């Protein structure tokens, strides 16, 4: 098969499009003919991308968010059949889906009824947002939520899921165009930078931007409230200063959440943004586009077949 691989740790400059062995599914796994694979640009900086249990596993294949068609079943698999369209998330310490074929535990996929690019673009940010507002924040109807970056890759899903719960949602954005989109996604209030929220106003705040969480985000949460930082660990000193519970988490894949996401996507009840697409052969250029301005909000997706 053809795949995007890195033989040496580093950034996008290490990625090469080349022929690679096609993986074979083991018990409880399936082989998938990949149709689309979404990119998380930071994954090339994660230890799990390059090693498992401290052991180097190069050469690696990146891009763990995927959609495709079941091509092969491992022993004991009955949940799906060859030919089923599926989407899911390859565990981060395994080879990803920037390839013509990938192997994934069957527990980490569900059948899909939507376009492969849309499904691949939704899976990781939507699952992250779902876990953030429900399990990590414990958000309930009527609570006041602040979303820093409420129209970004994850933030847009946070805004949508929070409104479905019935929370009062305030989002921060950087332009009037983004403000219009935030309102369409369901935000009750929109702050356009450099405007900042009133201190101690919110029960929960979720930072979906990263790159150094500004102090006003901590200050905006009432004492005893909660701040979730989705890109990096929070500043514990600032959390103590404002008397809040600040936490960071890594998303977990659960089949019931994947099933719910599949239903929401099929019904058209979630807006999924795709910033740009690249053919798999141009995968290195896709990763190199990370720091550059995007033509639209949303995920960057590799179109494989």
WOPEQUI-V751317 format. One record per backbone hydrogen bond with DSSP energy under -0.5 kcal/mol. NH is the residue of the N-H (numbers start at 1). CO is the residue of the C=O. E is the energy in kcal/mol with one decimal. If there is no record, write none. Layout:
# WOPEQUI-V751317
nh: {NH,NH}
co: {CO,CO}
e: {E,E}
This chain:
# WOPEQUI-V751317
nh: {3,4,5,5,6,7,14,15,16,18,18,20,28,29,30,31,32,33,34,34,35,36,37,38,39,41,43,44,45,46,49,50,50,51,52,55,56,57,59,60,65,66,66,67,68,69,70,71,72,74,77,78,83,84,86,87,88,89,90,94,96,97,98,99,100,102,104,106,108,109,110,112,119,120,121,122,123,124,126,127,128,129,130,131,132,133,134,136,137,138,139,142,143,145,145,146,147,148,148,149,149,150,150,152,156,157,158,159,160,161,162,163,164,165,166,167,168,169,170,170,171,172,173,179,180,181,182,183,184,185,186,186,187,188,189,191,192,193,193,195,200,201,201,202,203,204,205,206,207,208,208,217,218,219,220,221,222,224,225,226,227,228,229,230,230,236,239,240,241,242,243,243,244,245,246,247,254,257,258,259,260,261,262,263,264,265,266,267,268,268,269,270,272,273,275,275,276,278,280,282,283,286,287,288,289,289,290,292,299,300,301,302,303,303,304,304,305}
co: {18,98,3,16,60,14,11,12,5,3,16,1,75,26,104,72,102,69,32,100,67,67,302,65,300,39,40,41,42,43,46,46,47,47,55,52,54,50,6,6,38,64,88,36,86,33,84,31,31,29,74,76,70,81,68,110,66,108,64,91,61,63,62,97,2,32,30,28,105,106,87,85,115,116,117,118,119,120,122,123,124,125,126,127,128,129,130,131,132,134,133,166,140,143,168,204,170,146,206,147,172,147,172,149,152,154,154,155,156,157,158,159,160,161,162,162,143,167,145,168,189,147,191,175,176,177,178,179,180,181,182,183,182,169,169,171,190,173,191,192,219,198,220,220,144,144,226,146,228,148,206,214,214,215,216,218,202,243,222,203,245,205,247,207,228,234,235,236,237,238,239,240,239,225,244,227,252,254,254,255,256,257,258,259,260,261,262,263,264,265,264,264,270,271,273,299,299,301,303,279,280,282,283,284,285,286,287,289,273,39,276,37,278,301,35,302,35}
e: {-2.7,-2.9,-0.6,-2.9,-1.9,-0.6,-2.1,-1.8,-2.9,-2.7,-0.7,-2.9,-2.3,-2.0,-2.4,-2.9,-3.1,-3.1,-0.9,-1.6,-2.8,-2.1,-2.4,-2.4,-2.7,-0.5,-2.0,-1.0,-2.6,-1.1,-1.1,-0.6,-1.2,-1.7,-2.2,-1.8,-0.5,-2.5,-0.6,-2.3,-0.9,-0.6,-2.1,-2.2,-2.6,-2.1,-2.8,-3.2,-1.7,-2.5,-1.6,-0.5,-2.6,-2.3,-2.7,-2.2,-2.0,-1.6,-2.6,-1.7,-3.6,-5.2,-1.9,-2.3,-2.0,-2.0,-2.0,-2.4,-2.1,-1.4,-2.1,-2.4,-2.5,-2.7,-2.1,-1.5,-1.7,-0.5,-2.7,-2.1,-2.4,-2.4,-2.6,-2.3,-2.3,-2.5,-1.7,-2.6,-2.3,-0.9,-2.4,-2.2,-1.9,-0.6,-2.9,-2.1,-2.6,-0.6,-2.4,-0.7,-1.2,-0.7,-1.4,-1.4,-2.4,-0.7,-2.2,-2.6,-1.8,-2.9,-2.6,-1.9,-1.7,-1.5,-1.3,-2.1,-3.0,-0.7,-2.9,-0.5,-2.2,-2.4,-2.5,-1.6,-1.9,-1.6,-2.5,-2.1,-1.8,-2.2,-0.7,-0.7,-2.5,-2.0,-1.9,-2.9,-0.5,-2.6,-0.5,-2.1,-3.1,-0.9,-1.4,-2.5,-1.5,-1.9,-2.2,-2.8,-3.2,-2.4,-0.7,-1.5,-0.8,-2.4,-1.5,-1.3,-2.9,-3.3,-2.6,-1.9,-2.7,-2.7,-2.5,-2.3,-0.6,-0.9,-2.0,-2.2,-2.0,-1.9,-0.6,-0.6,-2.3,-2.9,-0.8,-2.4,-0.6,-0.6,-2.1,-2.7,-2.0,-2.6,-2.6,-2.0,-2.4,-2.7,-2.3,-1.8,-0.7,-0.9,-1.8,-0.6,-0.6,-0.5,-0.5,-2.0,-1.3,-2.2,-1.7,-2.0,-2.0,-1.8,-2.2,-2.3,-1.0,-0.6,-1.5,-1.4,-1.8,-0.5,-2.2,-3.5,-3.1,-0.5,-1.9,-0.7,-0.8}
